[in-house]
Amino acid sequence: MQQRGVPIDIDRVAKVFVPATASPFQALREISLSIGAGEFVSVVGPSGCGKSTLLLMVAGLLGPTTGEVRVNGKKLTGPVTDVGVVFQDDLLLEFRTARDNVLLQGEVRHLDGGTIQRRTDQLLRQLGVENGSIRYPRQLSGGMRQRVSIARALVHGPSILLMDEPFGSLDALTRMQVRSDLERLWMSEGPTVLFITHSVEEAVGLSDRVVVLSPSPGKIVSEIEIELPRPRPLALGEAPELSAHADRIYGLFQDMGVLPGALAQRDSEARPHAAV
C-alpha cells in the first residue's frame, strides 16, 4: 500500500468569490508554490487569508479564478482521487466503530477487503488506538477520534495528504501527542503533505517548509525552509533552531500588523500554546 508522494504545482493561482447578493471578494492573489514529492509543507497566516481556499483548490474541489494547479504534472480539472483529507472536525460516522470508520474508505473505493483490513489494523496500532478499534466515536476521546480520522485518510495509501487545522479542536497536550504520531507516520509513508494551521509551533515542528500568507487577499510573504533532523522535539525550546524559525515567523506577522510587538514577544515566550 505504501507509495511515495507526488509533486504539486500551484501556478499563479488567484481566487475571487462572486456572491449573488454581495460584492466580489478576492480570497487569494497570484499564489505560486511548488511542493516536491513527499515534502511536508505547512501554510500559516491570519484568519481569513485564504488558507483553506488554497487547500480546496489543491484537492480539486474548488477551481481557481485564474492560474492552474497541477498534480504530478497534470492540470486539475476535477477532484483529486489519490488523496487523503483530514479536517478539524473528525467527521466520523457515529453508527460505525472506529475500525469500521477506517474500513469505509476501502468500501467506497472498492479496494481489496483483506488488504484494507490488514492496513487498517496496522494504522490503528501505529496510532495507538488499537484498543479502541471496536468502540464507537462517542466512546472515544477527541485525540483518539482524530487519530482514527488520520488512519482513515491514510488507509488507501494516498500520494497526497491534505490537512486543514487537524488539531484545532484538541487540547495542547493532545495536540503534541497527535503531532508526534503524524510525524512518525509521514516519515514511514512518504505522502506529499499540505498542512493548514494557525499554530506557528505546529508548522515549524512538522514541516520541511513553512509558507507564510499575508492578510486577505492572501499572497505569499515568505517561504521558510526547516532543515533540521527528524524526529523533532515536541517542545521548540529543546531545539534553539526551531525557536529561531518560529521567532522569524512571528516577526513577519508583526511586520504585517497581525501581531503587535508586545503580543508577538509574549506569544513567543508562551509556547507551545501560541497561535495566530
Stockholm file with secondary structure:
# STOCKHOLM 1.0

chainA/1-276         MQQRGVPIDIDRVAKVFVPATASPFQALREISLSIGAGEFVSVVGPSGCGKSTLLLMVAGLLGPTTGEVRVNGKKLTGPVTDVGVVFQDDLLLEFRTARDNVLLQGEVRHLDGGTIQRRTDQLLRQLGVENGSIRYPRQLSGGMRQRVSIARALVHGPSILLMDEPFGSLDALTRMQVRSDLERLWMSEGPTVLFITHSVEEAVGLSDRVVVLSPSPGKIVSEIEIELPRPRPLALGEAPELSAHADRIYGLFQDMGVLPGALAQRDSEARPHAAV
#=GR chainA/1-276 SS CCCCCCCEEEEEEEEEECCTTSCCEEEEEEEEEEECTTCEEEEECSTTSSHHHHHHHHTTSSCCSEEEEEETTEECCSCCSSEEEEESSCCCCTTSCHHHHHHHHHHHHTCCHHHHHHHHHHHHHHTTCGGGTTSCGGGSCHHHHHHHHHHHHHTTCCSEEEEESTTTTSCHHHHHHHHHHHHHHHHHHCCEEEEECSCHHHHHHHCSEEEEECSSSBCEEEEEECCCCSSCCSSGGGCHHHHHHHHHHHHHHHHTTSSCHHHHHHHHHTTTSCCC
#=GC SS_cons         CCCCCCCEEEEEEEEEECCTTSCCEEEEEEEEEEECTTCEEEEECSTTSSHHHHHHHHTTSSCCSEEEEEETTEECCSCCSSEEEEESSCCCCTTSCHHHHHHHHHHHHTCCHHHHHHHHHHHHHHTTCGGGTTSCGGGSCHHHHHHHHHHHHHTTCCSEEEEESTTTTSCHHHHHHHHHHHHHHHHHHCCEEEEECSCHHHHHHHCSEEEEECSSSBCEEEEEECCCCSSCCSSGGGCHHHHHHHHHHHHHHHHTTSSCHHHHHHHHHTTTSCCC
//
